[in-house]
C-alpha cells in the first residue's frame, strides 16, 4: 500500500475512534482541528496528495461519525458553541458534493421529530445560503464521464431537484422557509447562473468544461413543474448576458442542447413562456430546432397542434423565433402548410374545441405576417387549395364563431396569398377577438414584400356586385332610381330555428357486428361516433347476436379511448358495456373480473370494471327487465320516442277528461311492479367470486393492499352491492361467508373509505341472507363480525364508520329478536 495513503488512513481511524468514545471536549476539539489540516483550512496544511486522498476516501466517513455523535450533551462539552461551530465547518468547507449527500442522508434517516433532525435541517439551510449548492454543481462540470461518475451525478441530480419534497416529507409542519419550493428553486436558478459564470471564465482561460449536469438539473426541475421559479431567474439574467456576447450565447445553446429528450418539452415550453420576445428566444436557443428532432417536434408540432394553452404573445414569440434565421424559415413555411391543412379539416372543425380552433387560426395569421411575399408566392397554389377547402367547410358550419373564424382567416390569407386579385370581404360582428386577430395579421417590417400587400382594411375603390352591403350589413343609399327599398326584407318575421339540430350523415350501423367493425378498424370518425351511440340500442334489440361477439365487444369497449370530442363519451361507453354484460352475463362478467387483476390496466379502467359489474348486476336483478328492455330498443329512422310528439291539443283534452271524470273507487295510481325471476341469481357467482380470488396478490402495477387503497375501497363497496342484489338466492349463503372472511381479513385497514366499504358489506350480508341460514351456516362469522362492529362503533375515528357500525349492530339485534320466538319451546 502507498505509505502516504496508509498514513492518512491510520490518522483518520484514530480520529474517528477518539470522536466516537471520548467525552473530553478539549480532546475532541484538538482532534477535529487535526483533521481540518486535510481540508487546507489551517496554517499547518497537509500536502496536496494527502488532502486529495482524504477528500476522495475518508471525508464521508468522518462526516457520518460527526452526525452520529450529534446530541445536546455532546455539543455542550465545550462552552460558547465552540464545538458546534467546528463541527459545522466540516460540512460547510469540505468537498461540497459529499457534504450535501451526507446531510440529505442524515436528514432522511433521522427520527422525526428529534434534535438531530432539526440541527441537520438548519445546517442544510446554512449550506444553501452559503452558496455551497453552486460548488456541488461546479464539481460535476469538470468530472470525467465514467460509470462511478454517472452514478454519483444521478444520485446528486435526484437529491438536488427533489430536496423540497424530501425535506417537506421529513419535517412536515417544521419545514424551514428555505426549503419551500417557491424559495428553493429561485435559489437553485441563482446557483446555476453562478456556475455558468465559472464555466464561461474557464472557457476564456482555455479550459474544457462540461455543462451536461446543469442541463440535467434544469430539465428535471422543469419536469417537476418548476419552470416559472427557475427560469424566472435564469431568463432575465441570460437575456442581458447574451446580448452582444457570442460566448455566452454558445454556452446557452449548449445548455439547452444537453437537456435529456424526456425533459426537452418542459424546458422549451418554459423558455418560450419566459422569453420576452423572439429575439431573446433566438439568442437562448440558436438553431436548436434544426439540430434536435425532439426540439423540432416540440416547437413545430406539440406547442401548436397538440396544445393550445400558450397566450398570444407567447405564440408570436415562438413563430417569430422560427422566422428570425434563414435556416429556420423553411420550418415556418412547413408549419403554415400544416396549420392551414388542420384549419380546413372538416373533422377538426367538427370535433376540435373552439378554443383550439381560435389558437390555430391565430398561429396561421402570425405565420402569414412573418413570411414574405416571395416565400408565399412559391407555395401559393398549395396554400390556396387548403384555404379554400377550409373556408367552404367553415362557412357550412352551423356555429357562428366557426363561420366567423373562416371569414377572418379567408380575408387575411387571400390578401397575402393573392394580393393582385380582388379582396374578399365578409360581414361579421367585430369584437375583441376579431380585432386581436386582425392586428396579428399585420405584415412584419422584416418581410420581403411591400407593406401594401398586407391585409386590406377597407374595400378598394370601384364598384363590386355587393358593394351596397359591405359595411355593417346595412344597405347604403342607392343610386337614383334604385329599387333597393322595394326589396327590403326588414318586415319579414324570422323563422324560429332554436330547436334545429345538426344533421348527421347516414352512417349509423344497423347491426352489432357493424358497430364492432366501426369501433376497431374505422378511420371515419363520424362512423366511429355513430357506432358508439347506436351500440347500446342494438345490443338491447339483438341479445342473441350480441352473445356471438360479446367478449370481443367487451374487450374493445374496455380499451376504447376518446379519439374525438364526443359529448358524453364516458356515459356512452359505460352504458354499452353494461348492455353487453347483461346480454351475456356469465362470460362477460367472468372476463371483466379476470381483467380486474390483469397487468397493463390503469386504475381508472379497473374502477370502470367494478362500476360496470355493479350496474349490470342491478339491471339483471330488476323484475320485469325484459319488458322494459324491449321498450328501450333502438328507434327506426322514421320513428319517434314514445310521448315525445304528443300534440298540445291532446294533452289539454286528456287533462280535461281526467278532471271531469268521477270515480267511485280509486285504485293505485302507479302501475304494479311486474313480477318475474331474479335473473342475477343464476350468474351471481360469475360476478362475485372472481373478484375475491386475488385481492391479496399484488402484481407489478397493481397492489390493493398497498398504494391502491382507493380501488380496494371501491371493490369493497362493489362486493357489498353484489351481495345485496343476490338477496334470498341460493348462492347468497356462500357469497355471504366469503364476503365476511374478506371483511375479517381487512378489518384493521387504516383507510377510512375502505373501512366504510367493509361495514357496508357486512350490512349487505345481514340484509341478503335469510336469518335462519345466518345462524345455521355462519355462526362463527357472525360472532367475529359482532365483536368487530362493537369495537368500531366505540373507537373508530371516523363518524361515518361509527354510524355504519351502529346500523349493522341494530340489524344483528333485529335478527336475534326474530329468531328467539322461533327457538323458544
Secondary structure, 3 states (H helix, E strand, C coil): CCHHHHHHHHHHHHHHHHHHHCCCHHHHHHHHHHHHHHHCCCCCCCCHHHHHHHHHHHHHHHHHHHHHHCCHHHHCCCHHHHHHHHHHHHHHHCCHHHHHHHHHHHHHHCCCCCHHHHHHHHHHHHHHHCCHHHHHHHHHHCCCCCHHHHHHHHHHHHHHHCHHHHHHHHHHHHCCHHHCHHHHHHHHHHHHHHHHHHHHHHHHCCCCCCCHHHHHHHHHHHHCCCHHHHHHHHHHHHHHHCCCCHHHHHHHHHHHHCCCHHHHHHHHHHHHHHCCCHHHHHHHHCCHHHHCHHHHHHHHHHHHHHCCCCCHHHHHHHHHHHHCCHHHHHHHHHHHHHHHHHHCCHHHHHHCCHHHHHHHHHHHHHHHHHCCHHHHHHCHHHHHHHHHHHHHHHHCCCCHHHHHHHHHHHHHHHHHHCCCCCCCCCCCCCCHHHHHHHHHCCCCCCCCCCHHHCCCCCCCCCCCCCHHHCCCCCCCCCCCCCCCCCCCCCCCCCCCCCCCCCCCCCCCCCCHHHHHHHHHHCCCHHHHHHHHHHHHHHHHHCHHHHHHCHHHHHHHHHHCCCCCCCCCHHHHHHHHHHHHHHHCHHHHHHHHHHHHCCCCCCHHHHHHHHHHHHHHHHHHCCCCHHHHHHHCCCCCCCCCCCCCCCCHHHHHHHHHHHHHCCCCCCCCCCCCCCCCCCCCCCCHHHHHHHHHHCCCCCECCECCCCCCHHHHHHHHHHHHHHHHHCCCCCCHHHHHHHHHHHHHHCCCCCCHHHHHHHHHHHHHHHHHCCHHHHHHHCHHHHHHHHHHHHHHHHHCCCHHHHHHHHHHHHHHHHHHHHHHHHHCC
